[in-house]
Amino acid sequence: MPGFPELTVLLRRSARARRLTLRVSASDHAITLTVPTRLPRRQIDRFLQDHAGWIRDRQAALPDLVDPAPGVRMPLEGREVTLVRAAAGRRVIETAETLEVPGDGAQFQSRLRGWVRETARARASAYCTEYTGRLGQDMQRLTLRDPRSRWGSCTSTGNIMLSWRLLLAPREVFAYVAAHEVAHLAEMNHSRAFWDVVERLYPDHAPLRHWLRENGATLHRFRL
């Protein structure tokens, strides 16, 4: 980035882009600039110069990234647990206040990561099964991923995607997002009719949407 060598920007040219779009990722603090395909480089450099202050402010406002390790406190379904190295075994053991994870170094992180994804999938499957049953709609496929800019999605063919990081949020937040995406099986839009479906599946969801807006970035702190 001209004049600011400490900032690294990923440049993406897109035939769909009609304007310059700047994004700072909450998951890894990466800076991405999307620009129209034929926009001259001098205009791109000028834009970055003009927005350098905004980039720094945005990065500074994001929570610090955390590498999971023994002794680290991590949110889990509405509470905080302390990560502990298990004395023996291969399974992660959950207690009220701890997650006991076997292994050292990379193995510790790998087993924790696997447990989080497996547990999140079980929760997501239970929520979606409940809500599709109540709605009388069929879900074709459920996938769990780690997207940067959304918590879930639903395709017109009935495939639902949810972020496994929702396991780090309070349970009711995870449940609401599942209900939101299942509602799209009936209404593939965000019309009044869609929100009526969401309200039937999960009444009084406004505080949960607010929680995600205010706290969602913190779920990306942990390098899982």
C-alpha positions in Angstrom: 0.0 0.0 0.0 1.7 3.2 -1.2 3.0 5.4 1.7 1.8 2.8 4.3 4.1 -0.3 3.8 2.9 -1.9 7.1 -0.6 -2.4 5.6 -1.0 -5.4 3.2 -4.1 -5.2 1.0 -5.5 -8.1 -1.1 -6.8 -6.6 -4.4 -9.6 -8.4 -6.2 -10.8 -7.2 -9.6 -14.4 -8.2 -10.3 -16.5 -7.8 -13.5 -19.5 -7.5 -11.2 -18.1 -4.6 -9.1 -19.5 -1.2 -9.9 -17.6 0.6 -7.2 -14.7 0.1 -4.8 -15.5 -2.0 -1.7 -13.1 -2.1 1.2 -13.4 -4.8 3.9 -11.4 -5.7 7.0 -12.0 -9.3 8.1 -12.9 -9.9 11.7 -11.5 -13.5 11.5 -7.9 -12.6 10.5 -7.8 -8.8 10.2 -7.0 -9.2 6.5 -7.7 -6.2 4.3 -9.5 -6.8 1.0 -10.3 -4.2 -1.7 -12.7 -5.2 -4.5 -12.6 -3.0 -7.6 -14.1 -3.0 -11.1 -12.0 -4.9 -13.6 -10.7 -2.0 -15.6 -10.3 0.6 -12.9 -6.8 2.3 -13.3 -4.2 1.5 -10.7 -3.7 5.2 -9.9 -7.4 5.5 -8.8 -7.0 2.4 -6.6 -3.8 3.8 -5.0 -5.6 7.2 -4.3 -8.6 5.4 -2.8 -6.3 3.4 -0.4 -4.4 6.6 0.5 -7.7 8.3 1.4 -8.9 5.4 3.5 -5.7 4.4 5.3 -6.9 6.1 8.5 -10.2 4.2 8.3 -8.4 0.9 7.8 -6.2 1.5 10.9 -9.2 2.5 13.0 -11.2 -0.6 11.8 -8.3 -2.9 12.6 -7.8 -1.3 16.0 -11.5 -1.8 16.9 -11.4 -5.5 16.2 -10.7 -7.8 19.1 -7.2 -9.4 19.3 -6.9 -12.9 17.8 -6.4 -15.8 20.2 -4.6 -19.1 19.6 -6.4 -21.7 21.7 -4.1 -23.3 24.3 -4.3 -24.6 27.8 -5.3 -21.8 30.2 -7.2 -19.8 27.5 -10.8 -18.9 28.3 -13.2 -19.4 25.4 -16.9 -18.7 25.0 -19.1 -21.8 24.6 -22.9 -21.7 24.3 -23.4 -18.7 26.5 -20.7 -19.3 29.1 -16.9 -19.2 29.3 -14.9 -22.3 29.7 -11.2 -22.7 30.4 -9.2 -24.9 28.0 -7.3 -27.6 29.9 -4.8 -30.2 28.7 -6.3 -33.6 29.5 -4.0 -36.0 31.3 -4.9 -39.0 29.1 -7.2 -40.3 26.4 -8.3 -39.1 23.0 -11.7 -37.5 23.7 -12.5 -33.9 24.5 -14.4 -33.8 27.8 -16.8 -30.9 28.5 -17.5 -29.8 32.1 -19.4 -26.8 33.4 -16.3 -24.8 33.5 -13.7 -26.5 31.3 -12.9 -28.2 28.1 -10.3 -31.0 28.7 -8.4 -31.5 25.4 -5.8 -34.2 25.0 -2.6 -33.6 23.2 0.1 -31.0 22.9 0.6 -28.1 20.5 -0.9 -28.7 17.0 -2.6 -31.9 18.3 -4.3 -30.0 21.0 -5.6 -27.4 18.5 -6.6 -30.1 16.0 -8.6 -32.1 18.5 -10.3 -29.0 19.9 -11.1 -27.8 16.3 -12.6 -31.2 15.5 -14.7 -31.3 18.7 -16.1 -27.8 18.1 -17.1 -28.6 14.5 -18.6 -32.0 15.5 -20.6 -30.5 18.4 -21.7 -27.5 16.2 -23.0 -29.9 13.6 -25.0 -31.9 16.1 -26.6 -28.7 17.4 -27.3 -27.3 14.0 -28.9 -30.6 12.8 -31.1 -30.7 15.9 -32.3 -27.1 15.4 -32.9 -27.5 11.7 -34.8 -30.8 12.1 -37.0 -29.1 14.7 -37.8 -26.0 12.6 -38.3 -27.8 9.3 -40.7 -30.2 11.0 -42.7 -27.3 12.4 -42.6 -25.5 9.1 -43.5 -28.6 7.0 -40.6 -28.0 4.6 -37.8 -30.3 3.6 -34.1 -29.4 3.9 -31.9 -31.0 1.2 -28.5 -30.7 2.8 -26.9 -29.1 5.9 -23.3 -27.9 5.8 -21.2 -26.1 8.4 -18.5 -23.7 7.3 -16.5 -20.7 8.6 -17.6 -17.8 6.4 -16.3 -14.3 7.1 -19.3 -12.2 6.4 -22.5 -14.2 7.2 -23.8 -16.7 9.8 -25.9 -18.8 7.5 -27.5 -19.1 4.1 -30.2 -21.1 2.3 -30.3 -21.8 -1.4 -33.4 -22.1 -3.6 -32.7 -25.9 -3.8 -33.0 -26.3 0.0 -29.4 -26.4 1.0 -28.7 -24.7 4.3 -25.2 -23.5 5.5 -24.5 -22.4 9.1 -21.3 -21.2 10.7 -19.9 -23.6 13.2 -18.7 -20.5 15.2 -22.3 -20.1 16.4 -21.4 -22.8 18.9 -19.4 -20.0 20.7 -22.5 -17.9 20.9 -25.4 -18.3 23.4 -27.6 -21.3 22.4 -30.6 -19.1 21.7 -28.5 -17.2 19.1 -27.5 -20.4 17.3 -31.1 -21.5 17.4 -32.4 -18.2 16.0 -29.9 -18.3 13.1 -31.0 -21.8 12.3 -34.7 -20.7 12.4 -33.9 -17.7 10.1 -32.3 -20.0 7.4 -35.1 -22.6 7.7 -37.6 -19.8 7.2 -36.0 -19.2 3.7 -37.3 -22.6 2.7 -40.7 -21.0 2.7 -39.8 -17.4 1.7 -36.6 -16.9 -0.4 -36.4 -13.2 0.5 -36.5 -10.8 3.4 -40.1 -9.6 2.9 -42.7 -9.1 5.6 -43.9 -12.6 4.9 -40.4 -14.0 5.6 -40.2 -12.2 8.9 -43.6 -13.5 9.8 -42.3 -17.1 9.3 -39.3 -16.3 11.4 -41.5 -15.0 14.1 -43.6 -18.2 14.1 -40.5 -20.3 14.4 -38.6 -18.1 16.9 -40.7 -15.4 18.5 -39.0 -12.4 20.1 -35.8 -12.8 18.0 -34.9 -9.1 17.8 -32.6 -9.2 20.9 -30.7 -12.1 19.3 -30.1 -10.2 16.1 -28.9 -7.3 18.2 -26.5 -9.6 20.0 -25.0 -10.8 16.8 -24.5 -7.2 15.5 -22.8 -6.2 18.8 -20.9 -9.3 19.6 -20.5 -11.4 16.4 -17.0 -10.2 15.7 -15.8 -11.6 19.0 -16.6 -15.1 17.8 -13.9 -14.8 15.1 -11.2 -14.0 17.7 -10.3 -17.7 18.2 -8.1 -19.3 15.6 -10.0 -22.6 15.3 
